[in-house]
Amino acid sequence: MHELISELYPICRSITGDGVRQTLEIVGREIPLDVSEVPTGTSVLDWTVPREWNIRDAWIKDKGGNRIVDFRECNLHVVSYSTPIHATVSRDELEQHLYSLPDQPAWVPYRTSYYQETWGFCLSENQRKALTDDEYEVCIDSDLSDGHLTYGECVVPGSSEREVLISSHVCHPSLCNDNLAGIAVAVQLARRLRAAGLRHTYRFVFAPGTIGAITWLARNRDVTPRIDHGLVLTCVGDPAPFTYKKSRRGDAPIDRAAAYVLGDGGVNGNKVVGFHPYGYDERQYCSPGFDLGVGCLMRSHHGQFPEYHTSADDLDFVRPEALTGTVETCLRIIEVLEHDVRYRNLSPYGEPQLGKRGLYRSMGGAPDAKTNELALLWVLNQSDGENSLLDIAERSGLDFTLIRWAAGTLFDHELLEPIG
């Protein structure tokens, strides 16, 4: 995953353009990907697909002709969607188009101007303070013209048409945690799930933030009724504990599954927060007309860590072990979604005799056997057709995987039947 992030890191992405296409081409080498191109001017819900933006080069030169701000060194240096310009401007005029971070003087910020035509440069505060000439040559060699918005999908079929949506945005340039980590984790999940026997169908969407998700929703009105659960992945590569943001519903199965897996606080530092209509594409999937059960999984909360939307969100900020931990956490959430079913006890009058079925140890002293037996007893006692396996795991304090094993074992011995 970290190698994939390293390959994607230099690409200048935005909400449209060749950077998105190049990114999806690389993703398509890892997993099967269907790529869609939606023309400029297409009406998508209350929005319109914007003009396509591409950039080749940009700089600020001093009087000596030296590139003191160079897009080729850092693609964050240009405000995304800047209109083309090549001119000599005064220092005062240039200042109106500069963005820096006084509190982090060595870092370059990330700024955008998608829907208001202007131009600008982002630079470190140290670079900004070094601007002492009375005029500078500025150049942004970009195009803003009719084209397309591009997004990709990978569908991993299950035995049911009911779907789980996994979404990550592909519109940020060289930002590793906010953007690339979500892409890398989603790719790895798709690879892992393709080798698994699944109940749900899993749909992975790689789209530009906001306008990409809106475009996907507008073009997939027939798909959205099949989506039972979903996760937006962002900021999942740094070593911080997890934060899960609930869906708009607040009590959707994905909310319960994520809260259970994360432990909702405690010594691990993970936390679960309520829905709010600001953030990433969960707010599009959770808009009231769709109201899908989609939450957002993060490590550091977007906008609440110093490196967010700066050049410090680089390859050193994301950690291979953190990416691996995110994948394993997602797989645990998926395990709950796949196997949280209800059973009915077929021998509910008193405990059935487990010993004669080989399910109860003949000698004491084996702690693992005792835990397994306790799981069997919990599942038998709680399987009244109303409680799901997650209900039983939460009430018993036992791991969901163990509860799932117990239910499968009792089913094999004809002591349980599934409901629904």
Summary of the structure (lengths in Angstrom):
residues: 420
radius of gyration: 25.6
end to end distance: 38.3
largest distance: 92.6
contacts: 1424
relative contact order: 0.12
helix: 34%
strand: 25%
